[in-house]
Amino acid sequence: MTYYIVMPEDNENNLWDENELGESSFGMFYPGRGMEALREIIEKHRIHLKNVEIINERNDKFTVLEFLDLIKDMKIYEVND
């Protein structure tokens, strides 16, 4: 399942790589570019968290906390540069 971060100025019908939080499959989570945006909001702009919406490829909607709860038990795949 692929998840996307959507801000108020984003169009849900026109999401790019920068919006992709990542993909879950078989107990693994493969982060995408959108995960960096979410980290930045959490660390530096918490006031904007209330404006963040997470959607998946089926257009199901989640809050940030609901999304984090979904992936909390998954193994996060990290690429070592």
Beta strands, then each sheet from edge to edge (+ up, - down):
strand 1: 2-6
strand 2: 20-25
strand 3: 28-31
strand 4: 53-56
strand 5: 61-62
strand 6: 75-76
sheet 1: 5+ 4- 1+ 2- 3+ 6+
end
